[in-house]
Amino acid sequence: MSFKTTGILALLLVLLAGYIYIYEIKGYEEQAKAQEEARKVATVTKGTVGRLRLDKPGVSISAVRDSFEWRIQTPIETLGDYEMFEELLVSAGTLEKAGVAADSSQVSLPDFSLADYGLASPAIRISFEDAEGGPQEVAIGDRSPTGVYFYVKIAGDDLIYLAESRYYFQFDLTLDELRDKRYVRFDPDRVVGIELLHGEQRIDVKREDLRWLMVHPFDDLGDDVGIGTFLTDLRDARISSFASLDDDDPNGLEDPWFQIVIDEGKDGEKNGVVFGNKTGPRAYRRYQAKAHGNPYIFEADSSFVHHLLESGNSFRTRDVFAFNRHAADQVEFVYSDSTLSFARQGFESWSVESHPNHQIPGKRIEDFLDELNGLRATSYVSEGMDEQGRSVFESQGIRIRVLEKGALLREVVVGALDKHLFAATNDREQIVQIDPYFLGKIRDVRIHPKLGAEQG
């Protein structure tokens, strides 16, 4: 076979392959896609629906998309739950026709009635405007006699279709389910101030650069972990239920017992939420609440509200024991009847200065220094003791001193009372409570006689 003949055959094979792809494979793919689209009740392109209306007997809910928000316009003006609206659109776009309940021959009969299918006054009617496909409307009627399906009618299509009943409740939504259920809308990363007001008590923290500072009731460092957790909890808080729009009962919101004020640095504009009277059954009561700038009252879980209130105790720094851990070259443990002192000799190598005939694995001292440096107060017990009280506390406790070339880096006095462990530091007047596990860390610092050493 000549080279020319081989080239012609190769060209024919390429043309044949192209023909098969264009007219067979690609044609099949397009046909399958068309069949899939034909099975759908509605055509919804994600992110393109700009307006939606959900009609149910006695209520009509209309909403518009505003960038990444849904805003309910009727029956009230308020923010919508973005995820709920998006899920509703996804449900509408994925709902498939499971069959035909009434074809063209049936709907053309003189005695045909939409009421027989619950579609004369449908239980649910969804209308939406898709920028790419124009307006669409889907009516949902009764369930079929077997309960396996429900009836669906599409605007502009005379046929009545069947859809699987398991999808029904994805469309049977109430106004409260579609409303934004956040306590308060804010971005934790933009918050520069938090104020908690509870009666005469006030806790106030401010962010300066990347650090939080407590400015009331004490001037102190703020606790990044505690404040960050509070902001996350508040951002993620969800409303239990909404109060009736025509409820005129006293709600206590004119003089709230607890307020949270959030400052996002918007030219003095403040955000937040206030909590008033309790409502509901005595066995499980909720607080009536309202966000700043929002006229609508909602009900908040009482246990969560108290959690938010108690979170103020975690706004103050808990890192009261930190020091330049890697500079430490001497550690002392002063007990009521003895003293242990250690000196660094090298990497993870420490000598027992107080008991020369004894030794200790150097890693134990290193581990203890890590524990002390990372120790966090669990709560503040006292803002200060008088001289006599502090003297008693310190005389009965264990004094731990960490030094660098003779200069004090950190001094901590640890004492137990009623199964609780407390501590005081050399640079703070406050007594703090610490986790009882730390007493075990102190006990882990044990010395052992050197092998063959003479004991005195």
PyMOL commands that set and color helices and strands:
alter all, ss='L'
color gray80, all
select helices_A, chain A and resi 3-39+82-94+104-107+114-117+165-170+175-178+188-190+224-236+302-314+325-327+362-374+387-396+437-443
alter helices_A, ss='H'
color red, helices_A
select strands_A, chain A and resi 49-56+59-66+69-74+78-79+99-102+124-130+134-143+149-154+160-164+193-198+201-208+211-216+220-221+241-242+258-266+269-279+286-291+298-301+330-334+339-346+349-352+358-359+379-382+398-404+407-417+420-425+431-434+448-449
alter strands_A, ss='S'
color yellow, strands_A
deselect
rebuild
show_as cartoon
